[in-house]
Amino acid sequence: RKNTKRVPSFRKLLRTSKIKLDNKLKNKQYKQQSAAKKYRKEQKKLRQAVRDAVCRKPFPLEEYKKKTVVEKQEKEEEEDALPLDMMDEDDLKLMQDLAQKASFITRDLSSNEPVHIKKRKNESVIDKYEKMPRRMQTEPEKELIHLLPIKDKGGIIPQTMEKPVLNVTQDEEEDTEEMEVAEDANEEPLPILTPEEMAAQRRRKLQERKIHIAALAAAILSDPENNIKKLKELRAMLMEQDPNVAVIVRKLVMVSLMEIFKDIAPSYKIRPLTEAEKATKVKKETQKLREFEEGLVSQYKFYLENLEQTIKDWKQRKLKKSNVISLKAYKGLAEIAVKCLCELLVALPHFNFHNNIIVLIVPLMNDTSKMISELCFEAVKKLFKQDKLGFASLGVVKVISGLVKGRNYNVRPEVLKVFLHLRIKEVELKKDSEDIAPKKKFMTYKEKRKNLSRMQRKWKKAEEKLERELLEAEASESKEKKLKLHTETLNIVFLTYFRILKKTQKSPLLPEVLEGLAKFAHLINVEFFDDLLIVLHSLIASGDITYRETLHCILSAFHILSGQGDVLNIDPMKFYTHLYKTLFSLHAGGTNDDIGIVLQCLDVMLAKRRKQVSQQRALAFMKRLSTLGLHVLPNSSIGILATNRVLMHTFPKMDLLLDNESQGSGVYLPELEEPEHCNAQNTALWELHLLQRHYHPIVRKFAAHLIVGAPAEGSGALSPDLSRRPATELFETYNMKGMTFNPPVASVTPRRKDTFSQTDSFLNEELNEWVQKHNSETAIHKPLDFAKHLKESSL
């Protein structure tokens, strides 16, 4: 018969509703699930039946034999004991017939059900177990061997037989004797390997481990989601127990895992799932992603714990029970562990457990090992430089502040020096609070409803939605959030600095504190300015700090006054005087590097505060700087001359020092410590003539440029490469740290030594004859007697 059911056309399928299609799909899936469930149920019942049959006490099935005479006698005794008079002949015959059947023997007599009843669906395993007969285990049960069961209409009948018991003691004695004989026969000394063979064996093992590590790493990187379990296998190699290759293998595994985590870690933080999220059904792809993320986070956590434990064991000089690795080798392992942690600190600042890595790394900056402390210092410095928002920087600053306070300020200066690399240029100040506060909307909801039509409100709502989506697509953090983080970070930094200034003024941390204050002084709140300036001046006046520290104090004070301190009525004349009288402390030796700080101070004190600086003060500083340029290194001379050029352009009457004639009364007093009263207008810059003959070409160019009045154009003008660069940059550019001239000084061609010609070179004939005679004679060496004249005079 032909099938009359037509296949639905494409047009009809299009008309089919989506709900109907979804219902069809659900019904199909439900049927498949129910069929699978039914199959599993049947399999479970079958397994339970086999398990029940095996658990029962098996009874050996004996064949029915003819009764012997003894059995007849026993039967007669039993018949006498039983009340057979009460049974009919038919019942007795039935009992005899049933006794000959195996099903009657093995069946559970406590059950009232017939023999061939079907198994009930709701029959529980516990009820069946309770119906089984029990007996006290007074005698040790004999060991049975289970044979293949027999299945009949009544069910499965297990078959067993007793295991034959042998004389165990004799067999054991024989076995031990045989083993002793075999051991005596096979006892041969292990082969002793030569050093070459041991090295070859070690190389072979190491090569095998390397190939295994490479294979696991390649598999994980090629398909991380499916091979995430191989991370555990690779991490297990951190516990390598072979003493010949344990150290190298562990180092390789540490570095390999670090590179793997850097590659496969996502660009977001993985959070744990809530109970509600775990209970909801999701797609297969989503479930697979969840499993991958969960496995990645757990393995990453275990890896970090292994690195931490390695460092702790090295710090505590503790060995493991296995003693596979020596204490000396543990130092190398700890260094590799620190390197891995530093790489992860910089590479994964957004990922899980970043704060835990910070807590591990920051205390190691104060470690006694120079290599480890430098590694941690460089890692934190890189983190500060690349942190644009400020989350990671805030975490590090909090830990450093707690470390300094917890160690009672007894830490290395490098721990505080790392603050100088923070990327903080602006903070949330009180005067800017109105600008930073979120502005009110142009119109409130009521005003919109009153002033805008329905269509206009609709367009306005669409525009706001589009702006929000654009902000999410850009993934850019708001300026307010960034400023808030920077403000909190800088508050912690200043809190640390002020604690050190207040409690431990003679601490070795003071130079870093003053240097940090000099860098961030323009961001300090106005409320602290008066107290901070008083503390800085007291430090300078005490004389307990070095010259470099005094320069940092001066620089910090003028940074404060050049920022928000403009509104304060403070006269910094004492700072000018101190810098002026200590300029001659600089020279071409160890203090040459301090000139970079002096150039910064001069820029802030003179150039940026030109309206508050008198002409006499500017002339005095220019004269003293020109004198200082004679006895410092070339890069310092270039920086000083560049500063003098700026002063000539900034202050109009500085060309007085280029004239020999004195202006006004008085004589220049170079030894006077007050720049206002030294009469610098009555002297000249005679030092420029000496600097014009300097061996360095750039110094000569600057000196010639200043002598003609530092013109911006014309023959005496400098090249743009020199004129557009600040003094501090020129000081660093022409540095001579490598003990070489920068730029190289041209070598002078050696002159030929004067030689006498073979011809007559003297006009006097007698002199020529005497020279020729002397040259022709052979040299005769006679002993010299220096006491000859003394002997003659004594006679």
C-alpha positions in Angstrom: 0.0 0.0 0.0 1.4 3.4 -1.0 2.1 5.9 1.7 -0.4 8.8 1.1 1.3 11.1 3.7 2.8 14.0 1.8 6.0 15.6 2.8 5.3 19.2 4.0 6.4 21.9 1.6 9.0 24.6 2.4 6.2 27.2 2.4 4.2 25.2 5.0 7.3 24.8 7.1 7.7 28.5 7.1 4.1 28.9 8.3 4.7 26.5 11.2 5.0 28.5 14.4 8.2 28.5 16.4 6.4 27.2 19.5 5.2 24.1 17.6 8.7 23.3 16.4 10.0 23.7 19.9 7.3 21.4 21.2 8.2 18.8 18.6 11.9 19.0 19.5 11.1 18.7 23.2 8.8 15.7 22.7 11.5 14.0 20.6 14.2 14.7 23.3 11.8 13.4 26.0 11.2 10.1 24.2 14.9 9.6 23.8 15.5 10.4 27.4 12.7 8.0 28.6 14.0 5.2 26.4 17.5 5.7 27.8 16.1 5.8 31.3 14.2 2.6 30.8 17.2 0.8 29.5 19.3 2.0 32.4 16.6 0.8 34.8 16.6 -2.7 33.3 20.3 -2.9 33.4 20.3 -1.8 37.1 17.7 -4.5 38.0 19.8 -7.1 36.2 22.9 -6.1 38.1 21.0 -6.1 41.4 19.7 -9.6 40.8 23.2 -10.9 40.1 24.5 -9.1 43.2 21.8 -10.6 45.3 22.4 -14.1 44.0 26.1 -13.8 44.8 25.5 -12.3 48.2 23.3 -15.2 49.4 24.8 -18.2 51.2 25.3 -20.8 48.4 24.2 -24.3 49.1 25.8 -27.1 47.0 23.3 -28.9 44.8 23.5 -32.6 45.5 22.1 -35.2 43.2 19.2 -37.3 44.4 20.6 -40.7 45.4 19.0 -43.7 46.7 18.8 -43.9 50.4 21.2 -46.1 52.2 20.4 -48.1 55.3 21.8 -45.4 57.6 19.6 -42.8 56.0 16.6 -45.0 56.4 17.3 -45.3 60.1 17.7 -41.5 60.4 14.4 -41.0 58.6 12.7 -43.4 60.9 14.0 -41.5 63.9 12.8 -38.2 62.4 9.4 -39.7 61.6 9.2 -40.8 65.2 10.0 -37.2 66.3 7.6 -35.5 63.9 3.8 -35.5 64.5 3.1 -37.4 61.3 -0.2 -38.7 62.7 -1.6 -35.3 62.1 -0.8 -35.2 58.4 -2.8 -36.9 55.6 -1.2 -39.3 53.2 -1.7 -36.8 50.3 0.1 -34.1 52.2 3.0 -36.3 53.1 3.4 -37.5 49.5 3.4 -33.9 48.3 6.2 -33.0 50.7 8.2 -35.9 49.5 7.8 -34.9 45.9 8.8 -31.3 46.6 11.9 -32.4 48.6 13.3 -33.9 45.4 13.2 -30.6 43.5 16.2 -28.2 43.7 14.0 -25.1 43.7 12.4 -26.2 46.9 15.8 -26.5 48.6 17.2 -23.2 47.5 14.0 -21.1 47.8 13.5 -18.7 50.7 11.0 -20.6 52.9 10.2 -17.4 54.9 8.4 -16.0 51.9 4.7 -16.8 51.4 4.8 -16.3 47.7 4.7 -19.2 45.2 7.8 -20.4 43.5 7.3 -19.0 40.0 5.9 -15.6 40.9 7.2 -12.7 38.9 9.4 -10.1 40.6 7.5 -7.1 41.8 8.4 -3.7 40.5 8.3 -2.1 43.9 10.3 -4.8 45.8 13.0 -3.1 47.7 16.5 -4.4 48.3 16.3 -3.9 52.0 13.2 -6.1 52.4 14.9 -8.8 50.3 18.0 -8.6 52.5 15.9 -8.8 55.6 14.2 -12.0 54.4 17.5 -13.8 53.9 18.3 -16.4 56.6 21.0 -15.5 59.1 23.3 -17.7 61.2 26.0 -17.1 63.7 29.5 -17.3 62.4 30.9 -19.6 65.0 33.2 -21.4 62.8 35.5 -19.9 60.1 33.8 -20.1 56.8 35.4 -22.2 54.2 36.7 -20.4 51.1 34.5 -21.1 48.1 35.1 -20.9 44.4 32.2 -19.4 42.5 31.2 -21.2 39.3 29.0 -20.2 36.5 25.4 -19.9 37.7 22.4 -21.9 36.4 19.2 -20.1 35.3 15.8 -21.8 35.4 12.2 -20.7 35.7 12.7 -19.8 39.3 15.7 -17.5 38.8 19.5 -17.7 38.9 21.0 -20.6 40.9 24.6 -19.9 41.9 27.1 -22.8 41.7 30.1 -23.0 44.0 32.6 -25.5 45.3 34.9 -25.6 48.2 38.5 -24.6 47.7 40.8 -27.5 48.6 42.8 -26.8 51.8 46.5 -27.5 51.6 49.1 -27.7 54.3 50.1 -24.0 54.3 52.9 -24.1 56.8 54.9 -26.8 54.8 54.4 -24.9 51.6 55.5 -21.6 53.1 58.6 -23.3 54.6 59.4 -24.8 51.2 58.9 -21.5 49.4 61.1 -19.6 51.9 63.8 -22.2 51.4 63.6 -22.0 47.7 63.7 -18.2 47.8 66.8 -18.2 50.0 68.5 -20.6 47.6 67.5 -18.4 44.7 68.7 -15.3 46.4 72.0 -16.9 47.3 72.4 -18.0 43.7 71.3 -14.6 42.2 73.2 -12.4 44.6 75.5 -10.5 42.3 76.9 -7.0 42.9 75.2 -4.1 41.1 77.2 -2.9 38.1 79.3 0.1 39.1 79.0 2.9 36.5 81.9 5.0 35.4 81.5 8.8 35.6 81.1 8.9 31.8 78.3 6.4 31.9 76.6 8.2 34.8 76.8 11.5 32.8 75.3 9.8 29.7 72.5 8.2 31.8 71.7 11.6 33.3 71.6 13.3 29.9 69.3 10.6 28.6 66.9 11.0 31.5 67.0 14.7 31.2 66.2 14.5 27.5 63.3 12.3 28.2 61.9 14.7 30.8 62.4 17.7 28.4 60.5 15.9 25.6 57.7 15.0 28.0 57.4 18.6 29.3 57.4 19.9 25.7 54.7 17.5 24.6 52.4 18.4 27.5 53.0 22.1 27.0 52.3 21.9 23.3 49.1 19.9 23.8 47.8 22.5 26.4 48.6 25.5 24.2 47.1 23.9 21.1 43.7 23.2 22.8 43.5 24.5 26.3 39.8 23.7 26.9 40.1 20.0 26.1 43.6 19.5 27.6 43.2 21.4 30.8 43.7 18.2 32.8 47.2 17.9 31.4 48.1 20.9 33.5 47.8 18.7 36.6 50.1 16.1 35.0 52.7 18.8 34.2 52.4 20.3 37.7 53.0 16.9 39.2 56.5 17.0 37.7 57.3 19.7 40.2 57.7 16.9 42.7 60.4 15.1 40.6 62.1 12.5 42.9 65.1 11.4 40.8 68.0 13.1 42.5 70.1 13.2 39.3 67.7 15.4 37.4 65.3 16.8 40.1 66.7 20.3 40.2 66.7 21.0 36.4 63.4 19.3 35.8 61.7 21.4 38.5 63.2 24.6 37.1 62.0 23.7 33.6 58.5 22.9 34.8 58.2 26.1 36.8 59.2 28.2 33.7 57.0 26.2 31.4 53.9 26.5 33.6 54.6 30.2 33.9 54.6 30.7 30.1 51.5 28.5 29.7 49.5 30.5 32.2 50.6 33.7 30.6 49.3 32.4 27.2 46.0 30.7 28.2 44.8 33.0 31.0 41.8 35.1 29.8 41.8 38.9 29.9 39.3 39.0 32.8 39.0 37.9 36.3 37.2 34.5 36.9 34.8 34.7 39.7 33.3 31.6 41.5 29.8 30.6 40.5 26.9 31.1 42.9 24.6 28.2 44.0 21.8 29.6 41.8 24.1 29.7 38.8 25.3 26.1 39.4 21.7 24.9 39.6 20.5 26.5 36.4 20.8 24.5 33.1 23.1 26.0 30.5 24.3 25.1 27.0 27.1 22.6 26.4 29.5 25.4 25.3 28.8 27.4 28.4 29.2 24.3 30.6 32.5 23.5 28.9 33.8 27.0 29.3 32.8 26.9 33.0 34.7 23.7 33.5 37.8 25.1 31.7 37.7 28.3 33.9 37.3 26.3 37.1 40.1 23.9 36.2 42.4 26.8 35.2 41.9 28.7 38.4 42.4 25.7 40.6 45.6 24.7 38.8 46.9 28.3 38.9 46.2 28.4 42.6 48.1 25.1 43.2 51.0 26.4 41.1 51.3 29.6 43.1 51.2 27.6 46.3 54.1 25.4 45.1 56.2 28.5 44.2 55.4 30.0 47.6 56.3 26.8 49.4 59.6 26.6 47.5 60.6 30.1 48.6 59.5 29.4 52.2 61.6 26.2 52.4 64.6 28.1 51.2 64.1 31.0 53.6 63.6 28.6 56.6 66.5 26.4 55.4 64.1 23.5 55.6 64.6 20.2 53.8 61.9 17.8 52.8 61.8 14.3 54.2 62.9 12.7 50.9 66.1 14.9 50.9 66.2 14.7 47.1 67.5 18.3 46.7 70.2 19.9 48.8 70.1 23.2 50.5 72.4 24.8 48.0 70.2 23.7 45.1 67.2 25.1 46.9 68.6 28.6 46.4 68.5 28.2 42.6 65.0 26.8 42.8 63.9 29.8 44.9 65.4 32.3 42.5 63.5 30.7 39.6 60.3 30.7 41.7 60.8 34.4 42.4 61.4 35.1 38.6 58.2 33.3 37.8 56.2 35.2 40.4 57.7 38.5 39.1 56.7 37.6 35.5 53.2 36.8 36.5 52.9 40.0 38.6 53.7 42.1 35.5 51.9 40.0 32.9 48.6 39.1 34.7 47.7 42.1 36.8 44.0 41.6 36.0 43.8 37.8 36.8 43.0 36.0 39.9 45.3 35.9 43.0 47.2 39.0 41.9 47.0 40.4 45.4 48.5 37.2 46.7 51.4 37.6 44.4 51.9 41.1 45.6 52.0 39.9 49.2 54.7 37.4 48.3 56.8 39.8 46.2 56.9 43.0 48.2 58.6 41.5 51.4 61.3 40.0 49.1 62.3 43.5 48.1 63.8 43.7 51.6 65.6 40.4 51.2 69.3 40.1 52.0 70.0 38.5 48.7 70.8 41.3 46.2 69.7 39.3 43.2 66.2 38.5 44.5 65.6 42.0 45.9 66.6 43.5 42.5 64.3 41.1 40.6 61.4 42.2 42.8 62.3 45.8 42.6 62.3 45.7 38.8 59.1 43.8 38.6 57.3 46.4 40.8 58.8 49.2 38.8 57.5 47.7 35.6 54.0 47.2 37.2 53.9 50.9 38.2 54.9 52.1 34.7 52.3 50.0 32.8 49.5 50.5 35.3 47.3 53.1 33.7 44.2 52.9 35.9 45.8 52.4 39.4 44.3 49.2 40.8 47.5 47.3 40.9 49.5 50.3 42.1 47.2 50.8 45.0 47.5 47.2 46.1 51.3 47.4 46.0 51.5 50.7 47.9 49.2 49.3 50.7 51.5 46.3 51.2 54.7 48.4 51.2 53.2 50.8 53.7 52.2 47.9 56.0 55.7 46.3 55.6 57.5 49.6 56.5 55.4 50.1 59.6 55.5 46.4 60.6 59.3 46.3 60.4 59.5 49.6 62.5 61.0 51.5 59.5 64.0 49.1 59.4 63.8 48.3 55.7 66.1 48.8 52.7 65.9 52.3 51.0 65.0 50.6 47.7 61.6 49.6 49.2 60.7 53.3 49.4 62.6 54.3 46.2 60.0 52.3 44.1 57.4 55.0 44.9 59.2 57.4 42.5 58.0 55.3 39.6 54.3 55.8 40.3 52.4 57.2 37.3 50.5 59.9 39.2 50.3 63.3 37.7 47.0 64.6 39.1 44.8 63.8 42.1 41.4 64.8 43.4 42.1 68.1 45.2 39.7 70.2 47.2 39.8 73.1 44.8 38.9 70.8 41.9 36.1 69.1 43.7 33.5 71.1 41.9 35.0 70.2 38.5 35.3 66.5 39.4 31.8 66.2 40.9 29.2 64.8 38.5 27.4 67.6 36.8 23.6 67.8 37.1 21.5 67.0 34.1 20.5 69.8 31.9 16.8 69.1 32.5 15.1 67.0 35.1 12.4 64.5 34.2 9.6 66.8 34.9 11.2 69.6 32.8 11.6 67.1 29.9 8.0 66.1 30.2 7.0 69.7 30.3 9.2 71.1 27.6 9.8 68.2 25.2 7.3 66.4 23.0 6.8 62.7 23.1 9.0 62.2 20.0 11.8 64.4 21.4 11.8 62.4 24.7 12.0 59.2 22.7 15.0 60.5 20.7 16.7 61.7 23.9 16.3 58.3 25.5 17.8 56.6 22.4 20.8 58.9 22.4 21.5 58.2 26.0 21.3 54.5 25.4 23.7 54.8 22.4 26.2 56.8 24.5 26.2 54.1 27.2 26.8 51.4 24.7 29.7 53.3 23.2 31.3 53.7 26.6 31.0 50.0 27.2 32.5 49.2 23.8 35.5 51.4 24.5 36.0 49.8 27.9 37.6 53.0 29.1 37.5 53.9 32.7 36.1 57.2 33.8 38.4 60.0 34.8 36.6 60.2 38.2 37.4 56.6 39.0 41.1 57.1 38.0 41.5 60.2 40.0 39.9 58.6 43.1 42.4 55.6 42.9 45.4 58.0 42.4 44.2 60.1 45.4 44.0 57.1 47.7 47.4 55.8 46.5 49.1 59.1 47.1 47.5 59.5 50.5 49.1 56.3 51.6 52.5 57.3 50.1 52.4 60.7 52.0 51.3 59.0 55.2 54.4 56.8 55.0 56.7 59.7 54.3 55.3 61.9 57.1 55.6 59.0 59.6 59.3 58.7 58.8 59.9 62.5 59.0 58.1 62.6 62.3 59.6 59.6 64.1 62.9 58.6 62.4 64.6 61.7 61.0 68.1 60.1 61.2 66.9 57.0 59.3 68.7 55.9 56.1 65.3 56.1 54.5 65.4 59.9 54.7 67.0 60.5 51.2 64.2 58.5 49.5 61.6 60.3 51.5 62.9 63.7 50.5 63.3 62.6 46.9 59.7 61.4 46.9 58.5 64.6 48.5 60.3 66.6 45.8 58.6 64.6 43.1 55.0 64.7 44.5 55.2 67.9 46.5 52.9 69.8 44.0 50.1 67.2 44.8 50.2 67.7 48.6 47.2 69.3 50.2 47.6 73.0 51.2 46.9 72.3 54.8 50.3 70.5 55.3 52.4 73.3 53.6 53.4 75.3 56.7 54.3 72.4 58.8 56.2 70.7 56.0 58.3 73.8 55.2 59.2 74.1 58.9 60.3 70.5 59.0 62.4 70.9 55.9 64.1 74.0 57.1 64.9 72.4 60.5 66.4 69.4 58.7 68.7 71.7 56.7 69.6 73.8 59.8 70.4 70.7 61.9 73.4 69.7 59.7 72.7 66.0 60.3 71.9 65.2 56.7 74.2 65.0 53.7 74.5 67.6 50.9 72.4 65.5 48.5 69.6 65.4 51.1 69.7 69.1 51.6 69.3 69.6 47.9 66.2 67.4 48.0 64.9 69.5 50.9 65.3 72.7 48.9 63.8 71.1 45.8 60.8 69.9 47.8 60.3 73.3 49.3 60.2 75.1 46.0 57.9 72.4 44.4 55.5 73.1 47.2 55.7 76.9 46.7 55.5 76.7 42.9 52.2 74.7 42.9 49.4 75.5 45.2 51.8 77.4 47.4 51.6 80.5 45.2 48.7 81.8 47.4 50.8 81.5 50.6 52.8 84.5 51.8 56.1 82.7 52.6 59.5 84.1 51.9 61.9 81.3 50.9 65.1 83.5 51.2 66.7 81.1 53.6 66.6 78.3 51.0 68.2 80.6 48.4 71.0 81.5 50.8 71.7 77.9 51.7 72.0 76.8 48.1 74.2 79.8 47.2 76.7 79.2 50.0 76.9 75.4 49.4 77.4 75.5 45.6 81.2 75.3 46.0 80.8 72.0 47.7 80.4 70.4 44.3 83.4 69.2 42.3 84.5 66.8 39.6 84.6 63.9 42.1 81.8 62.0 43.8 79.5 65.0 44.1 79.3 65.5 40.3 76.1 63.5 40.1 74.4 66.0 42.5 74.7 68.7 39.9 71.6 67.2 38.2 69.6 68.0 41.4 71.2 71.5 41.5 70.1 72.2 38.0 66.5 71.2 38.9 66.6 73.5 41.9 67.9 76.4 39.9 65.2 76.0 37.3 62.4 76.0 40.0 64.0 78.8 42.1 65.1 81.3 39.4 63.4 80.6 36.0 59.9 79.6 37.2 59.9 82.3 40.0 61.4 85.1 38.0 58.9 87.6 39.2 59.9 87.0 42.9 63.7 87.0 42.2 65.6 90.3 42.3 68.3 91.3 39.8 71.1 91.2 42.4 70.2 87.6 43.3 70.2 86.5 39.7 73.6 88.2 39.0 75.1 86.6 42.1 73.9 83.1 41.1 75.2 83.5 37.5 78.7 84.6 38.6 79.0 81.7 41.1 77.7 79.2 38.6 80.3 80.4 36.0 83.1 79.9 38.6 81.7 76.4 39.4 81.8 75.5 35.7 85.6 75.6 35.8 86.2 72.7 38.2 83.5 70.1 37.3 83.2 67.5 34.6 82.2 68.5 31.0 78.6 67.4 31.3 78.2 69.5 34.4 79.8 72.5 32.7 77.4 72.1 29.8 74.4 72.0 32.2 75.7 75.1 34.1 76.3 77.1 30.9 72.8 76.1 29.6 71.3 77.4 32.9 73.3 80.7 32.5 71.9 81.0 29.0 68.4 80.7 30.4 69.1 83.4 33.0 70.4 85.8 30.3 67.2 85.3 28.4 65.0 85.5 31.5 66.5 88.6 33.3 67.1 91.6 31.0 70.2 93.2 32.5 72.4 90.2 32.9 74.7 91.5 30.2 76.3 93.7 32.8 78.6 90.8 33.6 80.0 90.9 30.1 81.3 94.5 30.6 84.6 95.3 32.4 83.4 98.5 33.8 81.9 98.5 37.3 78.4 99.6 37.9 77.7 101.6 41.1 79.7 101.5 44.3 81.2 98.6 46.2 83.5 95.7 45.3 82.5 92.2 44.5 82.8 90.0 47.6 82.9 86.3 46.4 83.2 84.9 49.9 80.0 86.5 51.2 77.2 84.0 51.8 74.3 86.4 51.0 73.6 86.7 47.3 71.8 90.0 47.7 74.8 91.8 49.2 77.8 90.5 47.4 77.9 93.3 44.7 77.9 90.9 41.8 77.2 93.7 39.4 80.8 95.0 39.8 82.5 91.9 38.4 82.7 90.2 35.0 82.4 86.7 33.7 86.1 86.2 33.0 85.6 82.4 33.4 84.0 82.3 29.9 87.4 83.1 28.3 88.9 80.0 30.0 86.0 77.9 29.0 86.5 78.9 25.4 89.8 76.9 25.5 88.1 73.8 27.1 89.0 70.4 25.6 85.3 69.5 25.2 83.8 71.0 21.9 80.2 71.5 23.4 81.7 73.5 26.3 83.6 75.7 23.8 80.4 76.3 21.8 78.4 77.4 24.9 81.2 79.6 26.2 81.5 81.4 22.8 77.7 81.8 22.6 77.5 83.4 26.1 80.4 85.8 25.4 78.6 87.4 22.6 75.4 87.8 24.7 73.6 84.5 23.9 71.9 85.7 20.7 68.9 83.7 19.3 69.9 84.4 15.7 73.1 85.1 13.8 76.6 83.8 13.7 76.9 83.4 17.5 73.6 81.5 17.9 73.6 77.8 19.0 72.3 75.0 16.9 68.6 74.0 17.5 69.8 70.6 18.9 71.5 72.5 21.8 69.3 75.5 22.2 66.0 73.7 22.5 67.0 71.1 25.1 66.8 71.8 28.9 69.9 71.9 31.1 69.0 68.6 32.9 68.7 66.8 29.6 72.0 68.1 28.3 73.6 67.0 31.6 72.4 63.4 31.1 73.2 63.3 27.4 76.9 64.2 27.8 77.4 62.0 30.8 80.8 60.3 31.2 79.9 57.3 33.2 81.7 55.0 30.8 85.0 56.9 31.4 85.0 58.0 27.8 84.6 61.4 26.2 81.2 62.2 24.9 81.5 63.1 22.0 84.9 61.6 21.4 87.8 64.1 21.3 89.7 64.2 18.0 93.2 62.8 18.4 96.1 65.1 17.7 98.6 63.9 15.0 102.0 63.2 16.7 104.8 65.5 15.6 108.0 64.0 14.2 111.0 64.2 16.4 113.8 66.5 15.3 116.8 64.4 13.9 120.2 65.5 12.9 121.0 65.2 9.2 124.1 63.4 8.1 125.5 66.5 6.5 127.1 69.3 8.3 124.4 71.1 10.3 126.5 73.5 12.3 128.1 76.7 11.0 131.1 76.5 13.2 133.7 74.2 11.6 135.5 73.3 14.9 132.3 72.2 16.4 131.5 70.0 13.4 135.0 68.4 13.5 134.6 67.7 17.3 131.1 66.1 16.8 132.4 63.9 13.9 135.4 62.8 16.0 133.2 62.0 18.9 130.8 59.9 16.8 133.6 58.0 15.2 135.2 56.9 18.5 134.0 53.7 20.1 132.3 54.2 23.4 134.5 53.1 26.4 132.7 52.4 29.6 134.8 53.4 32.6 133.8 52.9 36.2 132.5 56.1 37.8 133.8 57.3 41.1 131.6 59.9 42.6 133.7 60.3 45.7 136.9 61.3 43.7 136.6 65.0 44.3 135.8 64.6 47.9 139.0 62.5 48.4 141.1 65.2 46.6 139.7 68.0 48.7 140.3 66.1 51.9 144.0 65.7 51.0 
